[in-house]
Amino acid sequence: RIKNPPKKLYFKGDLSLLERPKVAIVGSRSCSKYTQSLILNLANALKNAGVCVVSGAAIGADIYAHQGSYPLTIAVFGNGLDEIYPKQNAKMINEIYAHSLALSEYEPNQKAYSAFFLQRNRIVVGLSDAVVVAQADIKSGSMSSAMYAKNAGIELYGFAQRMGESDGTNLLISKGQMRLIVDIDEFVAKFSSPLFSASENKDEIIEFIKQNPNFNACYAR
């Protein structure tokens, strides 16, 4: 579905995740607490419906998507899989290697370069049945993912955001190029499959966040 597909993919982890319905969640490296909460809720709901979440393991929106959906998550890297990048995400990345699925088109010891991340985005999109751009500036890598999705005919979704905080997603929504997620359960129902049961246990942290929108309460615990 995407132009210039990778000639080879290296992997670590569970290839059976590729058989599940898949939704990509991407967004800003400096996403707001509001967006973080939405991503965790959405990713957890998709996991509980047996849907696999695809993202790029970057700091910010990506890693929240992986955390919320773990272990039903696929991470696509812009570096070789023997290189842990970014280092601050090492714990989650190693969990993905062990219990989820990591993919890369780069040789195992290849270090990360900025151009590789834009290339990585096309694989994230190409694997997915839909793409959620959670928060993005107009000039951002997440907007490149939106472009890949649009060119491949893959549906785009996003969250309502404040003016000036996510101008990229707001622009796409205003032009009718992105659908607005107004109900997470309704959105998840589009992709859930009776072939996959919600056998994973609920994440206590995410359940607490869902009941406590005030982040000060979360930190206090």
Z-matrix of the N, CA and C atoms (Angstrom, degrees):
N
C 1 1.458
C 2 1.515 1 112.79
N 3 1.315 2 117.34 1 -18.70
C 4 1.455 3 120.66 2 -179.42
C 5 1.520 4 109.75 3 -108.70
N 6 1.330 5 115.60 4 151.58
C 7 1.451 6 120.11 5 175.26
C 8 1.518 7 109.40 6 -75.17
N 9 1.324 8 115.71 7 152.48
C 10 1.460 9 121.41 8 178.44
C 11 1.527 10 112.25 9 52.86
N 12 1.341 11 118.24 10 56.85
C 13 1.473 12 120.09 11 177.94
C 14 1.521 13 110.29 12 -66.14
N 15 1.337 14 117.24 13 154.55
C 16 1.467 15 119.57 14 -179.36
C 17 1.529 16 111.15 15 -65.03
N 18 1.333 17 115.59 16 143.20
C 19 1.457 18 120.48 17 178.84
C 20 1.528 19 111.43 18 -77.50
N 21 1.330 20 115.50 19 -25.84
C 22 1.464 21 121.12 20 -178.25
C 23 1.517 22 108.47 21 -151.23
N 24 1.327 23 115.91 22 144.78
C 25 1.456 24 120.70 23 174.97
C 26 1.529 25 109.06 24 -127.32
N 27 1.322 26 115.78 25 131.44
C 28 1.454 27 121.78 26 172.88
C 29 1.534 28 107.48 27 -94.19
N 30 1.325 29 116.14 28 151.62
C 31 1.467 30 117.84 29 -178.33
C 32 1.515 31 111.93 30 -144.33
N 33 1.321 32 114.19 31 157.91
C 34 1.455 33 123.68 32 166.31
C 35 1.522 34 106.84 33 -137.00
N 36 1.342 35 116.61 34 133.50
C 37 1.449 36 118.68 35 174.93
C 38 1.510 37 114.51 36 113.86
N 39 1.318 38 115.04 37 -147.71
C 40 1.460 39 124.38 38 -166.46
C 41 1.524 40 111.61 39 -100.78
N 42 1.339 41 116.92 40 101.08
C 43 1.462 42 121.25 41 -178.47
C 44 1.529 43 113.12 42 -68.77
N 45 1.335 44 117.52 43 -17.17
C 46 1.466 45 119.20 44 -179.75
C 47 1.532 46 111.56 45 -64.75
N 48 1.331 47 117.85 46 -18.47
C 49 1.462 48 120.53 47 177.93
C 50 1.525 49 111.69 48 -63.03
N 51 1.325 50 116.62 49 -24.69
C 52 1.461 51 120.25 50 178.89
C 53 1.521 52 112.30 51 -66.30
N 54 1.328 53 117.14 52 -19.15
C 55 1.459 54 121.35 53 -179.13
C 56 1.530 55 112.74 54 -81.11
N 57 1.318 56 117.34 55 -13.23
C 58 1.465 57 121.59 56 -177.86
C 59 1.532 58 110.97 57 -84.03
N 60 1.336 59 116.61 58 159.55
C 61 1.464 60 118.06 59 167.16
C 62 1.524 61 108.77 60 -61.05
N 63 1.345 62 116.03 61 145.48
C 64 1.468 63 119.71 62 -172.35
C 65 1.521 64 110.95 63 -134.14
N 66 1.323 65 115.61 64 136.33
C 67 1.464 66 122.80 65 175.78
C 68 1.520 67 107.99 66 -126.88
N 69 1.326 68 116.85 67 129.28
C 70 1.454 69 121.42 68 176.12
C 71 1.525 70 109.67 69 -86.29
N 72 1.326 71 116.02 70 139.19
C 73 1.461 72 122.21 71 171.47
C 74 1.520 73 107.14 72 -125.58
N 75 1.330 74 116.64 73 119.24
C 76 1.455 75 121.63 74 -179.48
C 77 1.518 76 108.80 75 -132.96
N 78 1.336 77 116.04 76 165.15
C 79 1.455 78 118.73 77 179.73
C 80 1.508 79 112.61 78 170.76
N 81 1.308 80 114.66 79 -171.08
C 82 1.453 81 122.68 80 -172.65
C 83 1.527 82 112.76 81 -65.59
N 84 1.335 83 115.06 82 145.84
C 85 1.462 84 120.05 83 173.07
C 86 1.526 85 111.70 84 -70.17
N 87 1.314 86 116.87 85 -21.76
C 88 1.466 87 121.23 86 179.76
C 89 1.525 88 110.17 87 -117.68
N 90 1.319 89 115.77 88 48.00
C 91 1.461 90 119.69 89 -176.55
C 92 1.532 91 110.88 90 -68.84
N 93 1.314 92 114.69 91 155.33
C 94 1.457 93 121.30 92 -177.18
C 95 1.530 94 111.41 93 -72.93
N 96 1.329 95 116.03 94 164.99
C 97 1.458 96 120.66 95 175.03
C 98 1.531 97 110.58 96 -61.31
N 99 1.324 98 116.62 97 -35.72
C 100 1.467 99 121.44 98 176.82
C 101 1.525 100 110.44 99 -59.69
N 102 1.343 101 116.23 100 -48.93
C 103 1.458 102 120.07 101 179.82
C 104 1.521 103 111.12 102 -65.92
N 105 1.328 104 116.91 103 -39.95
C 106 1.472 105 120.74 104 177.41
C 107 1.524 106 110.76 105 -55.69
N 108 1.321 107 116.56 106 -46.69
C 109 1.464 108 120.75 107 -179.90
C 110 1.521 109 111.33 108 -62.19
N 111 1.341 110 116.72 109 -42.93
C 112 1.463 111 120.34 110 179.10
C 113 1.527 112 111.46 111 -63.50
N 114 1.330 113 116.65 112 -42.14
C 115 1.467 114 120.14 113 179.90
C 116 1.524 115 110.76 114 -63.18
N 117 1.332 116 117.12 115 -46.29
C 118 1.457 117 119.69 116 179.63
C 119 1.520 118 111.64 117 -60.95
N 120 1.326 119 117.29 118 -42.76
C 121 1.462 120 121.09 119 178.83
C 122 1.522 121 111.87 120 -64.17
N 123 1.335 122 115.70 121 -45.51
C 124 1.462 123 119.83 122 -178.91
C 125 1.520 124 111.07 123 -65.67
N 126 1.338 125 117.44 124 -47.58
C 127 1.461 126 120.96 125 -178.91
C 128 1.521 127 111.54 126 -61.37
N 129 1.323 128 117.23 127 -40.54
C 130 1.459 129 120.99 128 178.53
C 131 1.527 130 111.32 129 -65.56
N 132 1.332 131 116.56 130 -41.03
C 133 1.468 132 120.32 131 178.76
C 134 1.527 133 111.25 132 -64.98
N 135 1.331 134 116.87 133 -39.44
C 136 1.467 135 120.21 134 177.33
C 137 1.528 136 110.38 135 -64.20
N 138 1.327 137 116.61 136 -44.27
C 139 1.473 138 120.60 137 177.89
C 140 1.524 139 110.70 138 -57.93
N 141 1.322 140 116.92 139 -46.32
C 142 1.461 141 120.40 140 -177.14
C 143 1.523 142 112.28 141 -67.06
N 144 1.335 143 116.47 142 -18.04
C 145 1.459 144 121.10 143 175.55
C 146 1.525 145 112.01 144 -94.89
N 147 1.343 146 116.54 145 5.40
C 148 1.460 147 120.35 146 178.67
C 149 1.508 148 114.47 147 82.18
N 150 1.337 149 117.18 148 13.19
C 151 1.463 150 122.14 149 -179.10
C 152 1.523 151 109.21 150 -94.89
N 153 1.318 152 117.40 151 136.76
C 154 1.450 153 123.07 152 179.83
C 155 1.531 154 109.86 153 -89.67
N 156 1.322 155 116.91 154 136.34
C 157 1.458 156 122.49 155 179.35
C 158 1.528 157 109.61 156 -101.01
N 159 1.329 158 115.77 157 131.44
C 160 1.460 159 122.66 158 -178.86
C 161 1.523 160 108.53 159 -110.45
N 162 1.343 161 116.25 160 135.60
C 163 1.458 162 119.78 161 175.40
C 164 1.530 163 108.75 162 -157.97
N 165 1.356 164 115.20 163 -171.63
C 166 1.455 165 119.60 164 -170.44
C 167 1.506 166 116.78 165 -110.83
N 168 1.348 167 117.91 166 9.49
C 169 1.474 168 123.39 167 174.13
C 170 1.526 169 113.85 168 62.38
N 171 1.342 170 117.69 169 17.14
C 172 1.467 171 120.28 170 176.47
C 173 1.522 172 109.72 171 -78.49
N 174 1.336 173 116.62 172 168.63
C 175 1.455 174 119.50 173 174.38
C 176 1.533 175 108.89 174 -67.45
N 177 1.313 176 116.30 175 158.08
C 178 1.457 177 120.04 176 179.57
C 179 1.511 178 113.09 177 86.28
N 180 1.323 179 116.08 178 -133.24
C 181 1.470 180 121.75 179 -172.09
C 182 1.518 181 112.57 180 -56.01
N 183 1.334 182 117.31 181 -42.24
C 184 1.465 183 120.45 182 -176.29
C 185 1.523 184 111.88 183 -58.69
N 186 1.322 185 116.26 184 -50.65
C 187 1.463 186 118.34 185 -173.91
C 188 1.526 187 110.67 186 -69.28
N 189 1.343 188 118.26 187 -30.91
C 190 1.464 189 119.87 188 174.68
C 191 1.526 190 110.25 189 -65.05
N 192 1.330 191 116.93 190 -37.23
C 193 1.465 192 120.45 191 177.54
C 194 1.527 193 110.84 192 -62.19
N 195 1.337 194 116.40 193 -42.36
C 196 1.463 195 120.06 194 178.54
C 197 1.532 196 111.45 195 -68.19
N 198 1.313 197 116.53 196 -41.67
C 199 1.463 198 119.99 197 179.92
C 200 1.522 199 111.49 198 -62.71
N 201 1.307 200 116.82 199 -43.63
C 202 1.458 201 120.48 200 -177.50
C 203 1.509 202 113.97 201 -68.99
N 204 1.328 203 117.09 202 -28.03
C 205 1.465 204 120.66 203 -175.49
C 206 1.523 205 113.65 204 -104.35
N 207 1.320 206 117.56 205 -6.65
C 208 1.462 207 121.40 206 -177.22
C 209 1.532 208 111.02 207 -55.90
N 210 1.344 209 118.53 208 134.75
C 211 1.459 210 128.97 209 6.92
C 212 1.533 211 114.83 210 -93.12
N 213 1.330 212 117.85 211 5.38
C 214 1.472 213 119.39 212 179.82
C 215 1.521 214 109.58 213 -85.86
N 216 1.323 215 115.56 214 69.28
C 217 1.459 216 119.44 215 -176.45
C 218 1.522 217 110.82 216 -146.79
N 219 1.328 218 114.64 217 146.93
C 220 1.462 219 122.60 218 177.21
C 221 1.520 220 107.69 219 -121.83
N 222 1.337 221 116.77 220 126.64
C 223 1.459 222 122.18 221 177.34
C 224 1.522 223 109.23 222 -108.79
N 225 1.321 224 115.84 223 129.99
C 226 1.468 225 121.44 224 177.31
C 227 1.526 226 107.65 225 -109.61
N 228 1.330 227 116.58 226 128.29
C 229 1.461 228 121.43 227 -170.78
C 230 1.525 229 112.22 228 -109.35
N 231 1.333 230 114.49 229 149.12
C 232 1.458 231 122.02 230 173.65
C 233 1.514 232 111.44 231 -97.58
N 234 1.305 233 116.62 232 32.57
C 235 1.466 234 124.23 233 179.35
C 236 1.521 235 108.22 234 -158.35
N 237 1.331 236 116.71 235 169.96
C 238 1.454 237 119.94 236 176.69
C 239 1.514 238 111.75 237 -69.36
N 240 1.317 239 116.95 238 152.15
C 241 1.464 240 120.63 239 -173.16
C 242 1.520 241 113.76 240 -75.67
N 243 1.323 242 118.07 241 -9.35
C 244 1.467 243 119.82 242 172.47
C 245 1.527 244 111.63 243 -84.14
N 246 1.327 245 116.45 244 -6.58
C 247 1.457 246 122.55 245 177.21
C 248 1.532 247 108.36 246 -105.20
N 249 1.312 248 117.46 247 121.61
C 250 1.462 249 121.15 248 177.03
C 251 1.528 250 108.92 249 -87.42
N 252 1.340 251 116.07 250 114.07
C 253 1.457 252 120.34 251 -179.36
C 254 1.531 253 109.39 252 -149.04
N 255 1.329 254 116.88 253 133.37
C 256 1.468 255 128.93 254 -3.96
C 257 1.529 256 111.78 255 -75.99
N 258 1.339 257 116.07 256 150.70
C 259 1.458 258 121.37 257 -175.02
C 260 1.523 259 112.67 258 -60.47
N 261 1.326 260 117.36 259 -33.19
C 262 1.469 261 119.20 260 -177.73
C 263 1.520 262 112.84 261 -68.50
N 264 1.323 263 116.34 262 -14.16
C 265 1.462 264 120.57 263 176.72
C 266 1.528 265 112.30 264 -101.26
N 267 1.326 266 116.80 265 14.22
C 268 1.467 267 120.78 266 -172.20
C 269 1.526 268 112.96 267 -57.06
N 270 1.322 269 117.77 268 -41.66
C 271 1.461 270 119.81 269 -177.93
C 272 1.520 271 111.44 270 -61.43
N 273 1.332 272 117.36 271 -46.69
C 274 1.457 273 120.67 272 -179.64
C 275 1.523 274 111.21 273 -69.20
N 276 1.328 275 116.47 274 -38.09
C 277 1.466 276 119.87 275 179.22
C 278 1.525 277 110.77 276 -62.66
N 279 1.317 278 117.69 277 -42.76
C 280 1.468 279 120.40 278 178.23
C 281 1.526 280 111.60 279 -65.53
N 282 1.323 281 117.58 280 -34.52
C 283 1.467 282 120.52 281 174.84
C 284 1.529 283 110.27 282 -64.67
N 285 1.323 284 116.67 283 -39.95
C 286 1.464 285 120.72 284 177.60
C 287 1.523 286 110.57 285 -63.86
N 288 1.333 287 116.95 286 -43.94
C 289 1.463 288 120.36 287 177.17
C 290 1.525 289 110.93 288 -56.12
N 291 1.323 290 116.23 289 -40.36
C 292 1.462 291 121.18 290 -172.77
C 293 1.525 292 113.04 291 -82.13
N 294 1.333 293 118.13 292 -36.40
C 295 1.462 294 119.76 293 -168.55
C 296 1.535 295 115.01 294 -129.17
N 297 1.321 296 117.28 295 -7.42
C 298 1.464 297 120.32 296 179.89
C 299 1.530 298 107.74 297 -122.89
N 300 1.328 299 118.56 298 -134.77
C 301 1.470 300 120.31 299 179.73
C 302 1.516 301 109.91 300 -144.60
N 303 1.334 302 115.62 301 130.54
C 304 1.459 303 123.25 302 175.17
C 305 1.524 304 108.55 303 -116.24
N 306 1.343 305 116.27 304 137.07
C 307 1.466 306 122.09 305 -179.38
C 308 1.519 307 109.82 306 -131.04
N 309 1.331 308 115.60 307 147.73
C 310 1.461 309 120.91 308 173.80
C 311 1.522 310 109.15 309 -156.89
N 312 1.325 311 116.32 310 145.58
C 313 1.463 312 119.86 311 174.59
C 314 1.530 313 111.60 312 -90.65
N 315 1.333 314 116.91 313 0.16
C 316 1.454 315 121.52 314 -174.85
C 317 1.524 316 111.70 315 -101.00
N 318 1.331 317 114.90 316 151.22
C 319 1.470 318 121.06 317 179.18
C 320 1.529 319 110.02 318 -55.95
N 321 1.340 320 117.86 319 150.72
C 322 1.471 321 121.36 320 -171.89
C 323 1.528 322 115.94 321 -50.67
N 324 1.330 323 118.62 322 -36.71
C 325 1.467 324 120.48 323 -175.72
C 326 1.531 325 113.58 324 -101.01
N 327 1.314 326 116.47 325 11.79
C 328 1.466 327 120.10 326 -179.21
C 329 1.526 328 110.92 327 -69.58
N 330 1.330 329 116.75 328 126.59
C 331 1.460 330 121.25 329 177.53
C 332 1.527 331 110.28 330 -77.65
N 333 1.314 332 115.26 331 160.95
C 334 1.458 333 121.60 332 -177.34
C 335 1.528 334 111.21 333 -77.41
N 336 1.339 335 115.79 334 140.90
C 337 1.456 336 123.37 335 170.90
C 338 1.520 337 108.21 336 -133.44
N 339 1.319 338 115.32 337 150.50
C 340 1.471 339 119.11 338 -173.93
C 341 1.525 340 112.52 339 -57.31
N 342 1.325 341 117.67 340 -38.36
C 343 1.466 342 120.02 341 -179.11
C 344 1.522 343 111.92 342 -64.29
N 345 1.330 344 116.56 343 -27.97
C 346 1.461 345 120.03 344 -178.73
C 347 1.531 346 111.65 345 -66.48
N 348 1.329 347 117.14 346 -28.60
C 349 1.460 348 119.06 347 -176.09
C 350 1.529 349 111.62 348 -71.17
N 351 1.331 350 116.69 349 -35.08
C 352 1.462 351 119.32 350 175.17
C 353 1.524 352 110.16 351 -66.58
N 354 1.337 353 116.97 352 -37.84
C 355 1.457 354 120.66 353 176.43
C 356 1.534 355 110.63 354 -66.36
N 357 1.318 356 115.77 355 -40.01
C 358 1.460 357 121.42 356 178.03
C 359 1.521 358 111.86 357 -57.32
N 360 1.339 359 115.82 358 -37.26
C 361 1.465 360 120.61 359 -175.87
C 362 1.522 361 112.73 360 -59.86
N 363 1.329 362 117.25 361 -33.77
C 364 1.470 363 119.04 362 -178.41
C 365 1.527 364 110.65 363 -66.92
N 366 1.340 365 116.86 364 -30.28
C 367 1.466 366 120.03 365 178.55
C 368 1.519 367 110.08 366 -74.26
N 369 1.331 368 117.14 367 -42.56
C 370 1.470 369 120.92 368 175.44
C 371 1.517 370 109.93 369 -53.03
N 372 1.321 371 116.18 370 -47.47
C 373 1.469 372 121.31 371 -178.67
C 374 1.525 373 110.91 372 -68.07
N 375 1.324 374 116.34 373 -46.19
C 376 1.464 375 120.15 374 -175.63
C 377 1.513 376 114.25 375 -63.19
N 378 1.320 377 117.59 376 -25.71
C 379 1.466 378 121.29 377 178.48
C 380 1.524 379 112.64 378 -76.86
N 381 1.326 380 117.56 379 -15.66
C 382 1.467 381 120.88 380 -161.61
C 383 1.524 382 113.73 381 -106.51
N 384 1.327 383 114.07 382 152.19
C 385 1.465 384 121.45 383 176.59
C 386 1.524 385 111.25 384 -84.25
N 387 1.322 386 117.03 385 -19.65
C 388 1.460 387 123.26 386 176.74
C 389 1.517 388 107.33 387 -159.37
N 390 1.344 389 115.96 388 158.80
C 391 1.455 390 121.45 389 -179.49
C 392 1.522 391 108.96 390 -126.22
N 393 1.336 392 115.63 391 126.22
C 394 1.457 393 121.82 392 174.88
C 395 1.525 394 107.56 393 -104.04
N 396 1.340 395 116.39 394 115.59
C 397 1.460 396 121.25 395 173.15
C 398 1.523 397 105.91 396 -96.26
N 399 1.310 398 116.12 397 101.08
C 400 1.464 399 121.13 398 -169.10
C 401 1.523 400 112.84 399 -72.69
N 402 1.328 401 116.58 400 -39.76
C 403 1.468 402 121.45 401 178.95
C 404 1.511 403 107.23 402 -161.76
N 405 1.338 404 117.55 403 132.75
C 406 1.458 405 119.31 404 -177.29
C 407 1.521 406 111.40 405 -159.31
N 408 1.327 407 116.05 406 138.67
C 409 1.446 408 121.45 407 168.75
C 410 1.525 409 108.77 408 -74.92
N 411 1.330 410 116.32 409 164.83
C 412 1.465 411 119.52 410 -178.05
C 413 1.525 412 111.00 411 -62.82
N 414 1.325 413 117.14 412 -42.29
C 415 1.461 414 120.57 413 176.37
C 416 1.524 415 108.26 414 -101.89
N 417 1.317 416 116.06 415 95.54
C 418 1.465 417 120.37 416 -176.69
C 419 1.517 418 110.35 417 -157.95
N 420 1.320 419 115.90 418 162.55
C 421 1.456 420 120.28 419 176.78
C 422 1.514 421 112.72 420 -63.85
N 423 1.329 422 116.32 421 -32.58
C 424 1.460 423 119.80 422 179.36
C 425 1.528 424 111.37 423 -64.88
N 426 1.327 425 116.41 424 -32.73
C 427 1.464 426 119.27 425 176.73
C 428 1.525 427 111.07 426 -70.36
N 429 1.336 428 117.53 427 -27.09
C 430 1.466 429 119.29 428 173.39
C 431 1.525 430 110.18 429 -67.74
N 432 1.341 431 116.30 430 -36.12
C 433 1.465 432 119.75 431 175.34
C 434 1.523 433 110.40 432 -62.84
N 435 1.332 434 115.90 433 -40.92
C 436 1.468 435 120.13 434 177.50
C 437 1.523 436 110.61 435 -61.07
N 438 1.331 437 117.44 436 -39.72
C 439 1.460 438 121.52 437 178.91
C 440 1.529 439 110.75 438 -64.90
N 441 1.345 440 116.54 439 -44.06
C 442 1.464 441 119.67 440 177.66
C 443 1.525 442 110.47 441 -59.60
N 444 1.328 443 116.61 442 -43.07
C 445 1.466 444 120.63 443 -179.41
C 446 1.522 445 110.94 444 -64.02
N 447 1.312 446 116.60 445 -45.65
C 448 1.468 447 120.97 446 179.69
C 449 1.525 448 110.78 447 -59.55
N 450 1.335 449 117.53 448 -45.20
C 451 1.462 450 121.47 449 -178.88
C 452 1.521 451 112.18 450 -67.00
N 453 1.339 452 116.29 451 -28.10
C 454 1.469 453 120.45 452 -179.04
C 455 1.523 454 112.53 453 -92.31
N 456 1.331 455 117.42 454 -2.08
C 457 1.459 456 120.47 455 -179.21
C 458 1.515 457 113.50 456 73.30
N 459 1.339 458 116.96 457 27.67
C 460 1.461 459 122.11 458 179.22
C 461 1.517 460 108.63 459 -98.04
N 462 1.323 461 116.90 460 131.52
C 463 1.458 462 121.92 461 -173.70
C 464 1.523 463 111.44 462 -64.32
N 465 1.342 464 115.20 463 137.56
C 466 1.456 465 122.76 464 178.13
C 467 1.518 466 110.41 465 -105.64
N 468 1.330 467 115.66 466 140.70
C 469 1.463 468 121.72 467 177.72
C 470 1.523 469 109.22 468 -134.67
N 471 1.337 470 115.98 469 155.80
C 472 1.449 471 120.09 470 177.74
C 473 1.513 472 111.77 471 -156.98
N 474 1.324 473 115.70 472 173.89
C 475 1.458 474 123.19 473 179.29
C 476 1.528 475 110.43 474 -103.06
N 477 1.308 476 116.06 475 153.50
C 478 1.458 477 120.38 476 171.83
C 479 1.524 478 108.91 477 -66.05
N 480 1.321 479 116.63 478 135.55
C 481 1.464 480 121.44 479 -177.39
C 482 1.528 481 110.06 480 -133.85
N 483 1.323 482 116.38 481 157.97
C 484 1.453 483 121.35 482 176.64
C 485 1.525 484 110.68 483 -70.29
N 486 1.328 485 116.39 484 148.78
C 487 1.456 486 121.28 485 176.99
C 488 1.524 487 109.94 486 -60.07
N 489 1.346 488 115.11 487 134.80
C 490 1.453 489 120.55 488 179.43
C 491 1.507 490 115.09 489 85.45
N 492 1.328 491 118.35 490 -6.14
C 493 1.459 492 120.58 491 -177.89
C 494 1.520 493 112.87 492 -104.92
N 495 1.314 494 117.50 493 -24.64
C 496 1.459 495 121.47 494 179.48
C 497 1.528 496 108.46 495 -150.08
N 498 1.331 497 115.47 496 65.43
C 499 1.462 498 120.37 497 -171.98
C 500 1.517 499 112.73 498 -63.95
N 501 1.331 500 117.06 499 -28.74
C 502 1.462 501 119.88 500 179.34
C 503 1.520 502 112.29 501 -65.66
N 504 1.327 503 116.67 502 -51.00
C 505 1.462 504 119.72 503 -179.96
C 506 1.523 505 111.01 504 -67.71
N 507 1.318 506 117.24 505 -39.33
C 508 1.469 507 119.47 506 178.38
C 509 1.523 508 111.42 507 -61.18
N 510 1.343 509 116.57 508 -37.72
C 511 1.466 510 120.69 509 177.71
C 512 1.524 511 110.79 510 -64.93
N 513 1.326 512 117.17 511 -45.61
C 514 1.466 513 120.67 512 -179.58
C 515 1.529 514 111.54 513 -62.32
N 516 1.335 515 115.73 514 -40.39
C 517 1.469 516 119.76 515 178.79
C 518 1.522 517 110.23 516 -66.41
N 519 1.330 518 117.31 517 -42.29
C 520 1.465 519 120.72 518 -177.73
C 521 1.523 520 112.03 519 -65.47
N 522 1.341 521 116.94 520 -28.62
C 523 1.466 522 121.28 521 179.59
C 524 1.525 523 112.39 522 -89.47
N 525 1.326 524 117.04 523 1.02
C 526 1.456 525 120.40 524 179.86
C 527 1.509 526 114.10 525 74.89
N 528 1.339 527 116.81 526 16.37
C 529 1.457 528 120.75 527 -179.49
C 530 1.525 529 112.84 528 -92.81
N 531 1.319 530 116.49 529 -7.04
C 532 1.459 531 122.12 530 -179.69
C 533 1.519 532 109.28 531 -138.36
N 534 1.322 533 116.09 532 135.43
C 535 1.460 534 120.74 533 177.59
C 536 1.518 535 110.21 534 -86.67
N 537 1.297 536 115.52 535 143.16
C 538 1.457 537 121.61 536 -178.79
C 539 1.528 538 109.95 537 -87.40
N 540 1.332 539 116.77 538 130.18
C 541 1.459 540 121.21 539 173.84
C 542 1.529 541 107.69 540 -85.20
N 543 1.322 542 115.91 541 112.98
C 544 1.464 543 119.77 542 179.62
C 545 1.520 544 111.82 543 -109.16
N 546 1.327 545 117.17 544 -15.76
C 547 1.466 546 122.08 545 178.88
C 548 1.522 547 107.82 546 -144.16
N 549 1.328 548 117.47 547 114.25
C 550 1.459 549 120.91 548 -175.78
C 551 1.521 550 112.04 549 -63.11
N 552 1.323 551 118.08 550 -43.09
C 553 1.465 552 120.70 551 -179.08
C 554 1.532 553 111.06 552 -62.80
N 555 1.314 554 116.03 553 -39.92
C 556 1.465 555 120.39 554 178.60
C 557 1.522 556 110.57 555 -65.22
N 558 1.320 557 116.55 556 -41.20
C 559 1.462 558 120.44 557 177.75
C 560 1.526 559 110.80 558 -63.14
N 561 1.323 560 117.08 559 -47.90
C 562 1.464 561 121.66 560 -177.10
C 563 1.524 562 110.88 561 -61.25
N 564 1.324 563 117.10 562 -36.08
C 565 1.467 564 121.21 563 -178.79
C 566 1.521 565 112.30 564 -60.91
N 567 1.326 566 117.80 565 -23.66
C 568 1.469 567 120.86 566 178.72
C 569 1.525 568 111.83 567 -66.54
N 570 1.329 569 116.72 568 -24.44
C 571 1.465 570 120.60 569 -170.66
C 572 1.519 571 114.02 570 -118.91
N 573 1.330 572 118.05 571 -13.08
C 574 1.461 573 120.12 572 -179.82
C 575 1.521 574 110.05 573 -66.24
N 576 1.317 575 115.53 574 150.11
C 577 1.460 576 121.51 575 -176.77
C 578 1.522 577 110.05 576 -129.47
N 579 1.356 578 117.77 577 136.43
C 580 1.470 579 119.28 578 177.27
C 581 1.523 580 113.42 579 -65.38
N 582 1.343 581 117.28 580 -12.69
C 583 1.463 582 120.61 581 178.91
C 584 1.520 583 112.32 582 -72.40
N 585 1.343 584 116.18 583 -18.81
C 586 1.454 585 120.48 584 -176.52
C 587 1.512 586 109.25 585 -124.96
N 588 1.325 587 116.11 586 122.85
C 589 1.461 588 120.48 587 -178.85
C 590 1.514 589 110.40 588 -91.48
N 591 1.317 590 116.07 589 160.15
C 592 1.464 591 121.53 590 177.38
C 593 1.517 592 109.13 591 -86.56
N 594 1.318 593 116.11 592 72.96
C 595 1.464 594 120.97 593 -174.63
C 596 1.519 595 112.96 594 -86.04
N 597 1.363 596 116.89 595 -12.73
C 598 1.458 597 119.60 596 -177.84
C 599 1.524 598 110.56 597 -73.26
N 600 1.316 599 116.01 598 143.75
C 601 1.454 600 120.62 599 175.93
C 602 1.517 601 110.49 600 -71.18
N 603 1.325 602 116.77 601 151.02
C 604 1.451 603 120.61 602 177.71
C 605 1.523 604 110.30 603 -69.22
N 606 1.316 605 115.85 604 142.49
C 607 1.452 606 122.29 605 177.28
C 608 1.521 607 108.62 606 -80.51
N 609 1.346 608 117.16 607 120.84
C 610 1.456 609 120.75 608 -175.50
C 611 1.519 610 112.47 609 -62.73
N 612 1.333 611 117.16 610 -36.94
C 613 1.461 612 120.26 611 -179.14
C 614 1.516 613 110.62 612 -65.70
N 615 1.340 614 116.27 613 -45.50
C 616 1.457 615 119.57 614 -179.43
C 617 1.524 616 110.65 615 -66.46
N 618 1.325 617 117.15 616 -38.74
C 619 1.462 618 119.45 617 177.86
C 620 1.526 619 110.91 618 -62.58
N 621 1.338 620 116.25 619 -36.81
C 622 1.462 621 119.66 620 177.69
C 623 1.524 622 110.91 621 -66.39
N 624 1.338 623 116.26 622 -43.79
C 625 1.464 624 120.47 623 179.18
C 626 1.522 625 111.00 624 -60.54
N 627 1.333 626 116.77 625 -39.83
C 628 1.464 627 120.35 626 179.98
C 629 1.520 628 111.67 627 -61.28
N 630 1.328 629 116.71 628 -30.97
C 631 1.460 630 121.06 629 -178.25
C 632 1.521 631 112.43 630 -92.95
N 633 1.349 632 116.25 631 -9.22
C 634 1.464 633 120.28 632 -175.85
C 635 1.524 634 110.00 633 -134.16
N 636 1.326 635 118.51 634 84.02
C 637 1.454 636 120.68 635 -178.97
C 638 1.515 637 113.75 636 -65.97
N 639 1.346 638 118.62 637 -16.90
C 640 1.454 639 122.62 638 176.77
C 641 1.525 640 108.87 639 -80.48
N 642 1.327 641 117.61 640 112.24
C 643 1.466 642 120.08 641 -174.46
C 644 1.516 643 112.49 642 -69.69
N 645 1.322 644 117.70 643 -21.33
C 646 1.463 645 119.39 644 174.81
C 647 1.528 646 111.36 645 -61.02
N 648 1.325 647 115.76 646 -35.35
C 649 1.464 648 120.06 647 177.82
C 650 1.527 649 110.21 648 -66.41
N 651 1.345 650 116.39 649 -37.27
C 652 1.458 651 119.93 650 178.90
C 653 1.520 652 110.93 651 -64.25
N 654 1.333 653 116.39 652 -45.57
C 655 1.452 654 119.74 653 -178.82
C 656 1.531 655 110.86 654 -65.63
N 657 1.338 656 116.63 655 -33.64
C 658 1.451 657 120.33 656 -176.52
C 659 1.516 658 111.85 657 -64.96
N 660 1.340 659 117.26 658 -28.71
C 661 1.460 660 119.86 659 -179.92
C 662 1.533 661 110.53 660 -75.06
